[in-house]
């Protein structure tokens, strides 16, 4: 089951990659400086990102992207 979830997340992440391409660094997007990026913060710099794409890269389902999640999603 865990392997299936990882595979699904990876496929979804790859589908979301175009919307997350060529993005500013994490600290630039994390406007409130709380150490995570909310959907609202993200769409300021990447307005074409959907809630579904955001949720797909929010692997821990916290509702925000950690630095690791953000960097994994945005690296080329």
Secondary structure as the mmCIF struct_conf table of DSSP 4:
data_model
#
loop_
_struct_conf.conf_type_id
_struct_conf.id
_struct_conf.beg_label_comp_id
_struct_conf.beg_label_asym_id
_struct_conf.beg_label_seq_id
_struct_conf.end_label_comp_id
_struct_conf.end_label_asym_id
_struct_conf.end_label_seq_id
HELX_RH_AL_P HELX_RH_AL_P1 UNK A 2 UNK A 20
BEND BEND1 UNK A 21 UNK A 22
HELX_RH_AL_P HELX_RH_AL_P2 UNK A 26 UNK A 29
TURN_TY1_P TURN_TY1_P1 UNK A 31 UNK A 32
BEND BEND2 UNK A 34 UNK A 35
STRN STRN1 UNK A 36 UNK A 38
HELX_RH_AL_P HELX_RH_AL_P3 UNK A 39 UNK A 45
TURN_TY1_P TURN_TY1_P2 UNK A 47 UNK A 48
HELX_RH_AL_P HELX_RH_AL_P4 UNK A 51 UNK A 57
TURN_TY1_P TURN_TY1_P3 UNK A 59 UNK A 60
BEND BEND3 UNK A 62 UNK A 63
STRN STRN2 UNK A 64 UNK A 66
HELX_RH_AL_P HELX_RH_AL_P5 UNK A 67 UNK A 74
#
